[in-house]
Amino acid sequence: MIEPLIGADAWVARWVCGQIPPYDPDRGFGNCRAIGWVDGGDLVAGTVFHNHEPSAGVIELTSASVTPRWLTRPVINTMFGYVFDRCGCQMALMRVSDRNARMCSIARRFGFADALIRRLYSADEDGHVFTLTREEWLAHPMRMADGKTRHTDTA
């Protein structure tokens, strides 16, 4: 069962940086919060919440995993509970390489709006900026059946 790991922001952020191109755990996310996702005592995924602009109500999410099994309904509700309930954001955004077809597909199925940005990652790598508003999240069928998102007091 996937369980959240709270309070290890720097460690989880470093792990996430090491999982995504250019695979540099030292590049960092600046001022951020993070939730690790643990399965059987092993860190299998992490979500970093960064580039938070409280005045605009916007926060960016970056996630990485070593297994596709981590993205369960409770995990999704915890992630977006943090964004929309705890942080009070009105919109979440993600940047995804055009080469990451799997994540692009997941974001689209999840209802994120999509804008292709040429050369977002480099001169030869385009990227997408995906956005999800609070209203879109509230209407999404992945929200818990009781209509409540799950969030933690710290992340």
Backbone as JSON Lines, residues from 0, in Angstrom:
{"i":0,"aa":"M","n":[0.84,-1.19,0.0],"ca":[0.0,0.0,0.0],"c":[0.89,1.25,0.0]}
{"i":1,"aa":"I","n":[0.57,2.18,-0.83],"ca":[1.32,3.42,-0.94],"c":[0.94,4.35,0.21]}
{"i":2,"aa":"E","n":[1.94,4.82,0.93],"ca":[1.74,5.73,2.06],"c":[2.53,7.01,1.84]}
{"i":3,"aa":"P","n":[2.0,8.16,2.29],"ca":[2.76,9.4,2.14],"c":[3.9,9.51,3.15]}
{"i":4,"aa":"L","n":[4.98,10.11,2.73],"ca":[6.11,10.43,3.59],"c":[6.17,11.95,3.67]}
{"i":5,"aa":"I","n":[5.9,12.48,4.86],"ca":[5.82,13.92,5.07],"c":[7.01,14.37,5.92]}
{"i":6,"aa":"G","n":[7.49,15.57,5.66],"ca":[8.53,16.15,6.5],"c":[9.94,15.88,6.03]}
{"i":7,"aa":"A","n":[10.08,15.32,4.85],"ca":[11.41,15.05,4.28],"c":[11.55,15.81,2.96]}
{"i":8,"aa":"D","n":[11.14,17.07,2.97],"ca":[11.06,17.87,1.74],"c":[12.36,17.84,0.93]}
{"i":9,"aa":"A","n":[13.47,18.19,1.56],"ca":[14.75,18.3,0.83],"c":[15.17,16.95,0.27]}
{"i":10,"aa":"W","n":[15.02,15.9,1.06],"ca":[15.42,14.57,0.63],"c":[14.57,14.1,-0.55]}
{"i":11,"aa":"V","n":[13.25,14.27,-0.45],"ca":[12.35,13.84,-1.53],"c":[12.61,14.68,-2.79]}
{"i":12,"aa":"A","n":[12.78,15.99,-2.64],"ca":[13.05,16.85,-3.8],"c":[14.34,16.43,-4.49]}
{"i":13,"aa":"R","n":[15.35,16.13,-3.71],"ca":[16.62,15.67,-4.29],"c":[16.43,14.35,-5.03]}
{"i":14,"aa":"W","n":[15.67,13.43,-4.45],"ca":[15.39,12.14,-5.1],"c":[14.67,12.37,-6.42]}
{"i":15,"aa":"V","n":[13.63,13.23,-6.43],"ca":[12.89,13.51,-7.65],"c":[13.83,14.08,-8.72]}
{"i":16,"aa":"C","n":[14.68,15.03,-8.35],"ca":[15.64,15.6,-9.31],"c":[16.54,14.52,-9.92]}
{"i":17,"aa":"G","n":[16.88,13.53,-9.14],"ca":[17.72,12.46,-9.63],"c":[17.0,11.47,-10.54]}
{"i":18,"aa":"Q","n":[15.67,11.55,-10.58],"ca":[14.88,10.61,-11.39],"c":[14.49,11.17,-12.76]}
{"i":19,"aa":"I","n":[14.56,12.5,-12.91],"ca":[14.09,13.11,-14.16],"c":[15.24,13.82,-14.87]}
{"i":20,"aa":"P","n":[15.21,13.82,-16.2],"ca":[16.29,14.48,-16.94],"c":[16.46,15.93,-16.5]}
{"i":21,"aa":"P","n":[17.66,16.37,-16.35],"ca":[18.95,15.77,-16.7],"c":[19.54,14.9,-15.6]}
{"i":22,"aa":"Y","n":[18.74,14.34,-14.72],"ca":[19.17,13.39,-13.68],"c":[20.25,13.97,-12.77]}
{"i":23,"aa":"D","n":[20.01,15.16,-12.3],"ca":[20.98,15.85,-11.44],"c":[20.32,16.15,-10.1]}
{"i":24,"aa":"P","n":[20.61,15.35,-9.07],"ca":[19.97,15.58,-7.78],"c":[20.36,16.91,-7.13]}
{"i":25,"aa":"D","n":[21.41,17.56,-7.61],"ca":[21.84,18.82,-7.02],"c":[21.21,20.06,-7.64]}
{"i":26,"aa":"R","n":[20.42,19.89,-8.71],"ca":[19.87,21.09,-9.36],"c":[18.8,21.76,-8.51]}
{"i":27,"aa":"G","n":[18.04,21.01,-7.76],"ca":[17.08,21.55,-6.8],"c":[15.85,22.19,-7.39]}
{"i":28,"aa":"F","n":[14.93,22.55,-6.48],"ca":[13.68,23.2,-6.83],"c":[13.52,24.54,-6.12]}
{"i":29,"aa":"G","n":[14.55,24.99,-5.42],"ca":[14.41,26.2,-4.63],"c":[13.52,25.95,-3.43]}
{"i":30,"aa":"N","n":[12.82,26.97,-3.02],"ca":[11.91,26.86,-1.89],"c":[10.74,25.95,-2.29]}
{"i":31,"aa":"C","n":[10.65,24.8,-1.67],"ca":[9.62,23.85,-2.07],"c":[9.16,23.01,-0.88]}
{"i":32,"aa":"R","n":[8.08,22.32,-1.11],"ca":[7.59,21.28,-0.21],"c":[7.51,20.01,-1.02]}
{"i":33,"aa":"A","n":[7.5,18.87,-0.37],"ca":[7.45,17.61,-1.11],"c":[6.74,16.54,-0.28]}
{"i":34,"aa":"I","n":[6.15,15.62,-0.99],"ca":[5.59,14.42,-0.38],"c":[6.25,13.23,-1.07]}
{"i":35,"aa":"G","n":[6.82,12.35,-0.27],"ca":[7.34,11.1,-0.81],"c":[6.24,10.06,-0.75]}
{"i":36,"aa":"W","n":[6.35,9.07,-1.6],"ca":[5.36,8.0,-1.63],"c":[6.1,6.69,-1.41]}
{"i":37,"aa":"V","n":[5.76,6.01,-0.33],"ca":[6.48,4.83,0.13],"c":[5.61,3.59,-0.04]}
{"i":38,"aa":"D","n":[6.22,2.51,-0.52],"ca":[5.54,1.23,-0.66],"c":[6.44,0.17,-0.04]}
{"i":39,"aa":"G","n":[5.96,-0.47,1.01],"ca":[6.75,-1.5,1.68],"c":[8.05,-0.98,2.26]}
{"i":40,"aa":"G","n":[8.07,0.27,2.68],"ca":[9.27,0.86,3.26],"c":[10.22,1.49,2.25]}
{"i":41,"aa":"D","n":[9.95,1.34,0.96],"ca":[10.81,1.91,-0.08],"c":[10.16,3.14,-0.7]}
{"i":42,"aa":"L","n":[10.97,4.16,-0.93],"ca":[10.48,5.35,-1.65],"c":[10.31,4.96,-3.11]}
{"i":43,"aa":"V","n":[9.08,5.06,-3.61],"ca":[8.81,4.67,-5.0],"c":[8.41,5.85,-5.86]}
{"i":44,"aa":"A","n":[8.1,7.0,-5.23],"ca":[7.7,8.18,-5.98],"c":[7.83,9.4,-5.09]}
{"i":45,"aa":"G","n":[7.83,10.54,-5.72],"ca":[7.85,11.8,-4.98],"c":[7.15,12.88,-5.77]}
{"i":46,"aa":"T","n":[6.51,13.77,-5.06],"ca":[5.88,14.94,-5.68],"c":[6.44,16.17,-5.01]}
{"i":47,"aa":"V","n":[6.97,17.09,-5.82],"ca":[7.52,18.34,-5.32],"c":[6.57,19.46,-5.71]}
{"i":48,"aa":"F","n":[6.25,20.3,-4.73],"ca":[5.39,21.46,-4.94],"c":[6.3,22.68,-4.9]}
{"i":49,"aa":"H","n":[6.41,23.37,-6.01],"ca":[7.39,24.46,-6.12],"c":[6.83,25.6,-6.96]}
{"i":50,"aa":"N","n":[7.6,26.66,-7.06],"ca":[7.18,27.86,-7.8],"c":[5.8,28.33,-7.34]}
{"i":51,"aa":"H","n":[5.57,28.26,-6.05],"ca":[4.29,28.67,-5.47],"c":[4.19,30.19,-5.52]}
{"i":52,"aa":"E","n":[3.12,30.66,-6.11],"ca":[2.82,32.1,-6.19],"c":[1.52,32.34,-5.44]}
{"i":53,"aa":"P","n":[1.59,32.54,-4.11],"ca":[0.36,32.69,-3.33],"c":[-0.57,33.8,-3.82]}
{"i":54,"aa":"S","n":[0.0,34.93,-4.27],"ca":[-0.86,36.03,-4.72],"c":[-1.65,35.67,-5.97]}
{"i":55,"aa":"A","n":[-1.11,34.79,-6.8],"ca":[-1.81,34.33,-7.99],"c":[-2.6,33.05,-7.73]}
{"i":56,"aa":"G","n":[-2.29,32.38,-6.61],"ca":[-2.96,31.12,-6.29],"c":[-2.55,29.99,-7.21]}
{"i":57,"aa":"V","n":[-1.26,29.97,-7.58],"ca":[-0.76,28.97,-8.52],"c":[0.45,28.26,-7.9]}
{"i":58,"aa":"I","n":[0.53,26.96,-8.13],"ca":[1.67,26.17,-7.68],"c":[2.0,25.14,-8.75]}
{"i":59,"aa":"E","n":[3.28,24.82,-8.87],"ca":[3.73,23.83,-9.84],"c":[4.02,22.52,-9.13]}
{"i":60,"aa":"L","n":[3.69,21.42,-9.79],"ca":[3.97,20.07,-9.29],"c":[4.95,19.39,-10.23]}
{"i":61,"aa":"T","n":[5.92,18.72,-9.64],"ca":[6.81,17.85,-10.41],"c":[6.87,16.53,-9.67]}
{"i":62,"aa":"S","n":[6.62,15.45,-10.4],"ca":[6.63,14.12,-9.8],"c":[7.54,13.2,-10.57]}
{"i":63,"aa":"A","n":[8.02,12.19,-9.87],"ca":[8.8,11.13,-10.49],"c":[8.49,9.84,-9.75]}
{"i":64,"aa":"S","n":[8.64,8.73,-10.44],"ca":[8.39,7.45,-9.8],"c":[9.24,6.36,-10.44]}
{"i":65,"aa":"V","n":[9.36,5.27,-9.72],"ca":[10.04,4.1,-10.26],"c":[9.05,2.98,-10.57]}
{"i":66,"aa":"T","n":[7.76,3.26,-10.39],"ca":[6.71,2.29,-10.68],"c":[5.44,3.04,-11.1]}
{"i":67,"aa":"P","n":[4.69,2.49,-12.05],"ca":[3.42,3.13,-12.41],"c":[2.32,2.89,-11.38]}
{"i":68,"aa":"R","n":[2.55,1.99,-10.43],"ca":[1.52,1.62,-9.44],"c":[1.3,2.69,-8.36]}
{"i":69,"aa":"W","n":[2.13,3.7,-8.29],"ca":[2.05,4.66,-7.2],"c":[0.87,5.61,-7.31]}
{"i":70,"aa":"L","n":[0.37,5.86,-8.51],"ca":[-0.61,6.92,-8.73],"c":[-2.03,6.4,-8.48]}
{"i":71,"aa":"T","n":[-2.33,6.16,-7.22],"ca":[-3.63,5.64,-6.8],"c":[-4.58,6.79,-6.48]}
{"i":72,"aa":"R","n":[-5.83,6.46,-6.34],"ca":[-6.82,7.49,-6.0],"c":[-6.48,8.2,-4.68]}
{"i":73,"aa":"P","n":[-6.11,7.5,-3.6],"ca":[-5.74,8.21,-2.38],"c":[-4.51,9.12,-2.57]}
{"i":74,"aa":"V","n":[-3.54,8.68,-3.36],"ca":[-2.36,9.52,-3.63],"c":[-2.78,10.78,-4.37]}
{"i":75,"aa":"I","n":[-3.58,10.62,-5.4],"ca":[-4.04,11.77,-6.18],"c":[-4.81,12.73,-5.3]}
{"i":76,"aa":"N","n":[-5.66,12.2,-4.42],"ca":[-6.43,13.06,-3.53],"c":[-5.54,13.77,-2.52]}
{"i":77,"aa":"T","n":[-4.5,13.11,-2.06],"ca":[-3.56,13.76,-1.15],"c":[-2.81,14.88,-1.86]}
{"i":78,"aa":"M","n":[-2.34,14.6,-3.08],"ca":[-1.61,15.62,-3.85],"c":[-2.45,16.86,-4.08]}
{"i":79,"aa":"F","n":[-3.65,16.66,-4.6],"ca":[-4.48,17.81,-4.92],"c":[-5.15,18.4,-3.7]}
{"i":80,"aa":"G","n":[-5.29,17.61,-2.62],"ca":[-5.74,18.18,-1.35],"c":[-4.74,19.19,-0.84]}
{"i":81,"aa":"Y","n":[-3.45,18.86,-0.99],"ca":[-2.41,19.81,-0.59],"c":[-2.5,21.08,-1.43]}
{"i":82,"aa":"V","n":[-2.61,20.92,-2.73],"ca":[-2.64,22.08,-3.64],"c":[-3.85,22.96,-3.37]}
{"i":83,"aa":"F","n":[-5.04,22.37,-3.39],"ca":[-6.26,23.18,-3.37],"c":[-6.81,23.45,-1.97]}
{"i":84,"aa":"D","n":[-6.65,22.52,-1.05],"ca":[-7.18,22.73,0.3],"c":[-6.14,23.38,1.21]}
{"i":85,"aa":"R","n":[-4.99,22.78,1.31],"ca":[-3.96,23.27,2.24],"c":[-3.37,24.6,1.77]}
{"i":86,"aa":"C","n":[-2.95,24.66,0.49],"ca":[-2.32,25.89,-0.03],"c":[-3.35,26.91,-0.5]}
{"i":87,"aa":"G","n":[-4.57,26.49,-0.72],"ca":[-5.62,27.4,-1.18],"c":[-5.42,27.88,-2.61]}
{"i":88,"aa":"C","n":[-4.73,27.11,-3.4],"ca":[-4.46,27.52,-4.79],"c":[-5.72,27.42,-5.64]}
{"i":89,"aa":"Q","n":[-5.74,28.22,-6.7],"ca":[-6.84,28.17,-7.64],"c":[-6.44,27.41,-8.9]}
{"i":90,"aa":"M","n":[-5.12,27.12,-9.04],"ca":[-4.66,26.37,-10.21],"c":[-3.34,25.66,-9.91]}
{"i":91,"aa":"A","n":[-3.24,24.44,-10.43],"ca":[-2.0,23.67,-10.38],"c":[-1.46,23.59,-11.8]}
{"i":92,"aa":"L","n":[-0.13,23.57,-11.92],"ca":[0.44,23.39,-13.24],"c":[1.59,22.41,-13.2]}
{"i":93,"aa":"M","n":[1.82,21.78,-14.34],"ca":[2.92,20.84,-14.5],"c":[3.58,21.11,-15.85]}
{"i":94,"aa":"R","n":[4.9,20.98,-15.87],"ca":[5.63,21.02,-17.14],"c":[6.06,19.6,-17.45]}
{"i":95,"aa":"V","n":[5.82,19.16,-18.69],"ca":[6.12,17.79,-19.09],"c":[6.78,17.8,-20.47]}
{"i":96,"aa":"S","n":[7.87,17.09,-20.6],"ca":[8.53,16.96,-21.89],"c":[7.6,16.31,-22.9]}
{"i":97,"aa":"D","n":[7.66,16.77,-24.14],"ca":[6.89,16.16,-25.21],"c":[7.31,14.71,-25.42]}
{"i":98,"aa":"R","n":[8.51,14.37,-24.99],"ca":[9.02,13.0,-25.12],"c":[8.39,12.05,-24.09]}
{"i":99,"aa":"N","n":[7.77,12.6,-23.06],"ca":[7.16,11.79,-22.01],"c":[5.69,11.53,-22.36]}
{"i":100,"aa":"A","n":[5.48,10.69,-23.37],"ca":[4.13,10.44,-23.87],"c":[3.21,9.88,-22.79]}
{"i":101,"aa":"R","n":[3.74,9.05,-21.92],"ca":[2.91,8.44,-20.87],"c":[2.34,9.51,-19.93]}
{"i":102,"aa":"M","n":[3.2,10.43,-19.46],"ca":[2.71,11.46,-18.55],"c":[1.79,12.45,-19.26]}
{"i":103,"aa":"C","n":[2.09,12.75,-20.52],"ca":[1.19,13.63,-21.29],"c":[-0.2,13.0,-21.4]}
{"i":104,"aa":"S","n":[-0.24,11.7,-21.64],"ca":[-1.51,10.99,-21.74],"c":[-2.26,11.01,-20.41]}
{"i":105,"aa":"I","n":[-1.54,10.76,-19.32],"ca":[-2.17,10.79,-18.0],"c":[-2.75,12.17,-17.71]}
{"i":106,"aa":"A","n":[-1.97,13.22,-17.97],"ca":[-2.45,14.58,-17.7],"c":[-3.71,14.9,-18.51]}
{"i":107,"aa":"R","n":[-3.72,14.51,-19.76],"ca":[-4.9,14.78,-20.6],"c":[-6.12,14.01,-20.11]}
{"i":108,"aa":"R","n":[-5.93,12.74,-19.75],"ca":[-7.05,11.95,-19.23],"c":[-7.55,12.52,-17.91]}
{"i":109,"aa":"F","n":[-6.66,13.15,-17.19],"ca":[-7.02,13.7,-15.9],"c":[-7.75,15.03,-16.03]}
{"i":110,"aa":"G","n":[-7.8,15.57,-17.23],"ca":[-8.54,16.81,-17.47],"c":[-7.7,18.07,-17.46]}
{"i":111,"aa":"F","n":[-6.38,17.92,-17.42],"ca":[-5.52,19.09,-17.49],"c":[-5.64,19.73,-18.87]}
{"i":112,"aa":"A","n":[-5.69,21.06,-18.92],"ca":[-5.58,21.79,-20.18],"c":[-4.12,21.76,-20.6]}
{"i":113,"aa":"D","n":[-3.87,21.81,-21.89],"ca":[-2.53,21.57,-22.43],"c":[-2.12,22.68,-23.39]}
{"i":114,"aa":"A","n":[-0.92,23.19,-23.19],"ca":[-0.32,24.14,-24.13],"c":[1.08,23.63,-24.48]}
{"i":115,"aa":"L","n":[1.32,23.42,-25.77],"ca":[2.63,23.0,-26.23],"c":[3.52,24.23,-26.34]}
{"i":116,"aa":"I","n":[4.69,24.16,-25.7],"ca":[5.65,25.26,-25.74],"c":[6.89,24.74,-26.47]}
{"i":117,"aa":"R","n":[7.14,25.28,-27.65],"ca":[8.31,24.85,-28.4],"c":[9.58,25.2,-27.63]}
{"i":118,"aa":"R","n":[10.52,24.26,-27.63],"ca":[11.84,24.44,-27.02],"c":[11.8,24.68,-25.5]}
{"i":119,"aa":"L","n":[10.8,24.25,-24.84],"ca":[10.68,24.48,-23.4],"c":[11.84,23.87,-22.62]}
{"i":120,"aa":"Y","n":[12.32,22.71,-23.08],"ca":[13.39,22.03,-22.37],"c":[14.77,22.23,-22.99]}
{"i":121,"aa":"S","n":[14.82,22.46,-24.29],"ca":[16.08,22.74,-24.98],"c":[15.75,23.07,-26.43]}
{"i":122,"aa":"A","n":[16.77,23.36,-27.2],"ca":[16.57,23.71,-28.61],"c":[15.95,22.56,-29.41]}
{"i":123,"aa":"D","n":[16.09,21.33,-28.9],"ca":[15.51,20.19,-29.63],"c":[14.51,19.4,-28.79]}
{"i":124,"aa":"E","n":[13.95,20.03,-27.76],"ca":[12.97,19.33,-26.93],"c":[11.84,20.27,-26.53]}
{"i":125,"aa":"D","n":[10.68,20.0,-27.1],"ca":[9.48,20.77,-26.76],"c":[8.9,20.26,-25.45]}
{"i":126,"aa":"G","n":[8.0,21.04,-24.89],"ca":[7.35,20.64,-23.66],"c":[5.92,21.14,-23.61]}
{"i":127,"aa":"H","n":[5.19,20.6,-22.68],"ca":[3.8,20.99,-22.46],"c":[3.7,21.65,-21.1]}
{"i":128,"aa":"V","n":[2.84,22.64,-21.02],"ca":[2.44,23.19,-19.74],"c":[0.99,22.75,-19.56]}
{"i":129,"aa":"F","n":[0.78,21.94,-18.55],"ca":[-0.56,21.44,-18.23],"c":[-1.09,22.2,-17.03]}
{"i":130,"aa":"T","n":[-2.37,22.6,-17.09],"ca":[-2.98,23.31,-15.97],"c":[-4.29,22.63,-15.57]}
{"i":131,"aa":"L","n":[-4.55,22.69,-14.27],"ca":[-5.79,22.15,-13.71],"c":[-6.3,23.17,-12.7]}
{"i":132,"aa":"T","n":[-7.52,23.65,-12.91],"ca":[-8.09,24.64,-11.99],"c":[-8.8,23.94,-10.83]}
{"i":133,"aa":"R","n":[-9.03,24.71,-9.81],"ca":[-9.76,24.2,-8.64],"c":[-11.12,23.64,-9.05]}
{"i":134,"aa":"E","n":[-11.82,24.38,-9.91],"ca":[-13.16,23.95,-10.34],"c":[-13.09,22.63,-11.13]}
{"i":135,"aa":"E","n":[-12.06,22.5,-11.96],"ca":[-11.9,21.25,-12.71],"c":[-11.62,20.09,-11.76]}
{"i":136,"aa":"W","n":[-10.81,20.34,-10.74],"ca":[-10.53,19.3,-9.75],"c":[-11.8,18.94,-8.99]}
{"i":137,"aa":"L","n":[-12.56,19.92,-8.55],"ca":[-13.77,19.65,-7.77],"c":[-14.78,18.82,-8.56]}
{"i":138,"aa":"A","n":[-14.78,18.96,-9.89],"ca":[-15.71,18.22,-10.74],"c":[-15.14,16.88,-11.21]}
{"i":139,"aa":"H","n":[-13.88,16.58,-10.87],"ca":[-13.23,15.39,-11.42],"c":[-13.67,14.11,-10.73]}
{"i":140,"aa":"P","n":[-13.92,13.06,-11.49],"ca":[-14.37,11.79,-10.89],"c":[-13.33,11.09,-10.03]}
{"i":141,"aa":"M","n":[-12.06,11.48,-10.1],"ca":[-11.04,10.85,-9.26],"c":[-11.07,11.35,-7.82]}
{"i":142,"aa":"R","n":[-11.82,12.41,-7.57],"ca":[-11.95,12.84,-6.18],"c":[-12.59,11.71,-5.39]}
{"i":143,"aa":"M","n":[-12.27,11.65,-4.12],"ca":[-12.8,10.59,-3.27],"c":[-14.33,10.59,-3.33]}
{"i":144,"aa":"A","n":[-14.9,9.42,-3.2],"ca":[-16.34,9.26,-3.32],"c":[-17.11,10.14,-2.34]}
{"i":145,"aa":"D","n":[-16.51,10.44,-1.19],"ca":[-17.19,11.28,-0.2],"c":[-17.09,12.76,-0.55]}
{"i":146,"aa":"G","n":[-16.44,13.07,-1.68],"ca":[-16.34,14.45,-2.12],"c":[-15.25,15.24,-1.44]}
{"i":147,"aa":"K","n":[-14.45,14.59,-0.59],"ca":[-13.41,15.28,0.15],"c":[-12.05,14.9,-0.39]}
{"i":148,"aa":"T","n":[-11.17,15.88,-0.45],"ca":[-9.8,15.56,-0.78],"c":[-9.06,15.29,0.51]}
{"i":149,"aa":"R","n":[-7.98,14.56,0.42],"ca":[-7.17,14.26,1.59],"c":[-5.96,15.18,1.58]}
{"i":150,"aa":"H","n":[-5.66,15.74,2.71],"ca":[-4.44,16.53,2.78],"c":[-3.84,16.37,4.16]}
{"i":151,"aa":"T","n":[-2.61,16.72,4.23],"ca":[-1.88,16.61,5.49],"c":[-1.68,17.99,6.07]}
{"i":152,"aa":"D","n":[-1.38,18.05,7.32],"ca":[-1.13,19.36,7.96],"c":[0.21,19.93,7.54]}
{"i":153,"aa":"T","n":[1.12,19.08,7.14],"ca":[2.42,19.55,6.67],"c":[2.77,18.82,5.41]}
{"i":154,"aa":"A","n":[3.4,19.5,4.55],"ca":[3.94,18.88,3.32],"c":[5.02,19.79,2.82]}
